[in-house]
Each structure stands twice: as C-alpha cells, then as structure tokens.
Amino acid sequence: MRFGLKLSCLWPSFLLWLTWSSGGNGDGGGGVSAQPSLTEKIPLGAIFEQGTDEVQSAFKYAMLNHNLNVSSRRFELQAYVDVINTADAFKLSRLICNQFSRGVYSMLGAVSPDSFDTLHSYSNTFQMPFVTPWFPEKVLTPSSGFLDFALSMRPDYHQAIIDTIQFYGWRKIIYLYDSHDGLLRLQQIYQGLRPGNESFQVELVKRISNVSMAIEFLHTLEQIGRFENKHIVLDCPTEMAKQILIQHVRDLRLGRRTYHYLLSGLVMDDRWESEIIEFGAINITGFRIVDTNRRLVREFYDSWKRLDPQMKVGAGRESISAQAALMYDAVFVLVEAFNKILRKKPDQFRNNVQRRSQTLMVAQAAASTSSDGYNYSASGGGGGGGGASGGPGGGFPGGDSGGSGGMSSRALDCNTAKGWVNAWEHGDKISRYLRKVEIEGLTGDIKFNDDGRRVNYTLHVVEMTVNSAMVKVAEWNDDAGLQPLNAKYVRLRPHVEFEKNRTYIVTTVLEEPYIMLKKEAYNEKLHGNERFEGYCKDLADLLAKELGINYELRLVKDGNYGSEKSSAHGGWDGMVGELVRKEADIAIAAMTITAERERVIDFSKPFMSLGISIMIKKPVKQTPGVFSFMNPLSQEIWVRICWEFPVFPEFPYPQSPFPLAACTLLHWRSAKRCNSRCWHCRGFSLGFPN
C-alpha cells in the first residue's frame, strides 16, 4: 500500500473507492474502478493506528466483498481512510473534523486507548456513529441514560476469566498487565466477584512494560516459592505474550510444571507458530471467538488464504486474528443497519446521495489511481484540508436541497465558536438501528442490547498442546456460563529432526547393575562403549538403534549425580551440571527425579521404579527345653544370683555381701526377753548383729 504522503507524516490519508466495473483487474477476480456508478453510495470514515495492517486488510476485504455483490446490494460503500501515528488530542481533532467535513455517514477504525478517548468524545458530541473492533472500558456507564454512539464488536470476557479460574480450582492468582486498560479489566474482575464469597484472591499484581521485566518478576516468584503452584493471568498483546512464554521456557532458573498461564483477551485466535516448541512445554489456556468448525468461517478462510499478502498485509494465511475478524464483522454490521433503514424508508439518504455527485467527481479528478484499483489522496499533516472533499464543507455543501426526501443534510462543522454544535442528522437513527442488527459473522452470532453490548455470544476455552495445537476444553456463553467438555486428548509428539552425522555424548555414572566396567579377557583390549555393560548400556544401544544415531558413553567427571552447587559452573555439579553446561546431550543412569532437577533438565518417563520396604525374618517356632525358664535372663545374671543367694550348705553365711534379715524361722524367735532396739541398721545389714 502506498500513501500520498510518507509514513513519517502524522496522518497519511487516502480515499478508498470500491466500485464494481466489468473491466479492470482488481482484487477478488473483478475490477475495482474509480468511475462512479448509478448505485447509491454511502461514504464511511475510517481511522487506524499504524501497525494494524491485518485489521486494515480485513476492512478492505469486507468492503470489497460487499461492493462486488451486485445482485443483492442496495448501495455501494466508499471509505476515507486515515492512518495515524499520534495520540495528540489537538492534531487528532483536526483529522476527525476533516473526516466529518467529507460527509461520512459513520466512522470505523481501530485506535489505541489514548486516541480512542478523543475519538469517542467527538463521536458522542456530534452524534456520529463509531463502530470499532474493540475499545477500552466505557466512559459512559450503562446506567448513565445517554446513548453512546460508539459501538464495540468485542464482547465482554471478564466473567469468562472468573469462571475459568473457578473451573481450574485456583485459589490464588497473579495478575500481570502492560497498560492502564489492563488495570481497568482487573477492576472489572474484582467487581465480578461476589462480596464475601470470593472463590479466589488476587495475590500479586504487577505492571510490566517489556519482556525482561516480566522474566525478572518470575525470578522473584521462583525464589519466594519454588515448589508452589503459580497461576498467572497475563493481560498483554499477543507478541509480548509469545516472547514471555518463550523466554520462560528457555530460562534455566524457572520451573515449568508449577506454572499455568491464562491469557486474557482473545489472543488465541492469532497465529501461534507450530515450529516453536516452547509453546507446548508449559501450561497455557486462553480464549477464542472464531469457531473454525462453522461453515461461514471455513468459506472465509478458503478465500482469505488465496489473497496476496503483499497486497493485503496479514492475509494469505489459514487463520485470522480476533481483531481482524471483528473488523470484518463491523463492516457488515453497518451494512445490515443501512439495509434496515433503507428497507423501511428507501429514500432516507437520497438527498445526501444526490448532493454528493459533484463532490465525488471532483474527488475522482484529484485522486491518483494505484495499480490495485484504490484511489488515494492525502490529508495535510495537520489533518485539515487537502482531502478528497477539498476541505471543510467539500463533502456536503451547506444549505437545503429540497427534493422528495424532505430531509436537509449538511456536512458537520466542528467550529463551535458560534456557541452551538451541529450534530449529524442521521446519527441517532443509525446508532439505534445498529443495536437492532442480528447477523451471523466470523465471530459467531452478533446481537446487541440497548446499551450497545454484545449478547448471546460464545467463547471457546482452549489449551495449548505440542506443536501449537489447541484443544477446546470448554465453552463459555454469556447466558449459560462455562460448560466443560470431555477433552481427553493425548499430547502430540513434537516433530524433531535428529542430526544423523554427529555423535551424541551420553553421560553416566558407575552403579551396579546399571553401568559396570566390563572385565577384559586375556589379551583383550576394550575400547569405546564396549568398556561398559549393564542395564543402561543395553538401553542406550536400543535407543541408538531405534533413532539411527551414534553415541559415545562417558563417565561423569566428578562421579556425582547432580545437585545445586553455587561454586560449580552453571550452578550444578554431576551429570545434571554437564547437561546444563551442554557438555553432554543426554544422561542415562539410575537418577532420581526431583523437583530441583526438573527445573533445569527434562526427564523421560521412569524406566524402573524401586519400592522401599522393611524386611523382617519370620521367627521359627521351637519346643521349649528344660532350661527354657532361664531365657528371660542372661547367663551372667543367673551366675550373680547364685552367688548372692546361696542354696548349698557349703556356702558360709558371712560370705554374702548382702545378707538377708533372716535365713531361717529361728531367727524370728528369742529365748530372752524382747529387745526393743531396732536391728534394721547398717551394721545389721552388713552381717554384724549386736
């Protein structure tokens, strides 16, 4: 696409004419000519930010499909397109006024949140309908009582995020966002939770401006809770989300299995490269709005992928982003609204069309025709004058024209110095008919409520698998909520090409019976892998034969399996350290799978499981012997007892160091009179009676 001015200008602008003619070689197989036809023409104004090439291509393709449908269309669409690269309110205001002066019936476009505020204000002030694929949170709340002339094609998905989090059973989430608009969406999530009955809580909130800041924040999370599950809601553009996921997987200090990303927005409709295997190495969940199983979508893809990507940037692929699909549907929402108005009153815009005939001829003569059939004209750097309409008033000359329509029409004048505002006379009617539109588009059934919000729409909850394959696990509807599906899928095997002409280094450690040194026979010298034997050696041979590769088996230098060690290069020693430092390609050994090791290396499924048990020998029953009564005490104890308590007469009484108080019954009797002194004294106990 070429512009009348270079992209370095603030507002490169061009006049887009889409008119059917029998001759010429335009897009879609038909000719697109600058010659005005007898069909009524409805002008549209379009404003896009730079970097929205795919959205612009979808807009042009929708215009082309409508204008080429000669048999069923009532009117022809024309568009004045401005591509901006500024959010300056003053300069943007001049550009908007220039669009109004061309006599456009409605505005379309995709702009940044900063630019949207200015455009939204002008749209409501001058009652100019503005249809956009998406915009920030509404400035006017639904309960304000005012008609909002801006209409968003993107449905609200805040409740879908809440229901998905509850579906996974997350109790705590981490919210990462990159713009002020993301913070407003977080506020909507807070408002969607029931007070006092919150099923989850937002543990951390972090604003990120680039990929490096996000990775540094993840490092902090890893240090705080290495083994805790981390559920992250990522609210950022698609390209930033892709880079964050790729850098996360490639970072050796970050885990994988403890992380689960929920991508906010409709980024899963974008193209996810299948050759990037990092997308399948971590848990990713997101939303899609384009259902590829519908017939309308399949037919669109068949024609979309045949377009020349050099002529229409972003086309020529078998997929379309959600923003581009919403822009495509926005054109046909306007078409249906105009059809409803004209069916009810065919001469509604007749005065406007007749009064534009001379202006269009002037614009045709002033425009330069490009090879693709589009006519371009550039607006001035300040946004005023120089357009196809020749400046303010050029699109619709002021004054009444009379005629059968009975309606006066004049170009909008942004000059409010006189103290009043000239609103667009058909703006209120067009805006109300836009809310009555019910059609089927690329993004499903399109229907709006009185507040201009989409209703009766469906979002598809998908999970990412290997090779960027997406599997739908649930459907979310604004009426029924989240409906889980029986998504029992098998993760696809990544397609990996092995280098046949290289030798892979396999590190291992000596441990019987897994790896052992083979004993050499007499006059035998073993070399290479033949020096080893064992279970792991046989396993390595079978793998090499199955894959058709060569390998060299090496013993680990330090003889360790692998543990974290700050003094070691790479932070790990043993076989794990050699893998981290790329000194070996694979390790085959009886290595235990731990969470610490899984953070830096990938494990296969265990080839052997060793149970841990306590073995006790079952006692043998024996017949008790004659001396079995002696079993409770050892022989030494019995000898001591025999020494202390003499049972034979040969043992004299004084030899006992601890004599008893009485050995026979005669000691308890006394022939003499009773002695009242106590015999229980120290001398008596030592064998010296008084």
Sequence and secondary structure as in RCSB ss.txt:
>XXXX:A:sequence
MRFGLKLSCLWPSFLLWLTWSSGGNGDGGGGVSAQPSLTEKIPLGAIFEQGTDEVQSAFKYAMLNHNLNVSSRRF
ELQAYVDVINTADAFKLSRLICNQFSRGVYSMLGAVSPDSFDTLHSYSNTFQMPFVTPWFPEKVLTPSSGFLDFA
LSMRPDYHQAIIDTIQFYGWRKIIYLYDSHDGLLRLQQIYQGLRPGNESFQVELVKRISNVSMAIEFLHTLEQIG
RFENKHIVLDCPTEMAKQILIQHVRDLRLGRRTYHYLLSGLVMDDRWESEIIEFGAINITGFRIVDTNRRLVREF
YDSWKRLDPQMKVGAGRESISAQAALMYDAVFVLVEAFNKILRKKPDQFRNNVQRRSQTLMVAQAAASTSSDGYN
YSASGGGGGGGGASGGPGGGFPGGDSGGSGGMSSRALDCNTAKGWVNAWEHGDKISRYLRKVEIEGLTGDIKFND
DGRRVNYTLHVVEMTVNSAMVKVAEWNDDAGLQPLNAKYVRLRPHVEFEKNRTYIVTTVLEEPYIMLKKEAYNEK
LHGNERFEGYCKDLADLLAKELGINYELRLVKDGNYGSEKSSAHGGWDGMVGELVRKEADIAIAAMTITAERERV
IDFSKPFMSLGISIMIKKPVKQTPGVFSFMNPLSQEIWVRICWEFPVFPEFPYPQSPFPLAACTLLHWRSAKRCN
SRCWHCRGFSLGFPN
>XXXX:A:secstr
   SS TTSS  EEEEE EEESSS  GGGSEEESS  SSEEEEEEEEEETT HHHHHHHHHHHHHHHH TTT SE
EEEEEEEEE    HHHHHHHHHHHHHTT SEEEEE  HHHHHHHHHHHHHTT  EEES  SS SS GGG S   E
EE S   HHHHHHHHHHHT SEEEEEESSHHHHHHHHHHHHHS TT  S EEEEEEE SSHHHHHHHHHHHHHH 
TTS EEEEEES HHHHHHHHHHHHH TTS STTEEEEE SSGGGS   TT GGGGSSEEEEEE   TTSHHHHHH
HHHHTTS TTTSTT SSS   HHHHHHHHHHHHHHHHHHHHHHH TTTTHHHHHHTHHHHHHHHHHSEE TTS E
E    TTSSS STT STTSSS SS   STT           TTS     TTHHHHHHHHTT EEEETTEEEEB T
TS B S EEEEEEE GGG EEEEEEEETTTEEEE               TTSEEEEEE  BTTTBEE    TT  
  GGGGEESHHHHHHHHHHHHHT EEEEEE SS     B TTSGGGB HHHHHHHTTS SEE SS    HHHHTT
S     S                  TTGGGTTS HHHHHHHHHHS  STTS GGG SS  S SSGGGG  SS   
 S   SHHHHTT   
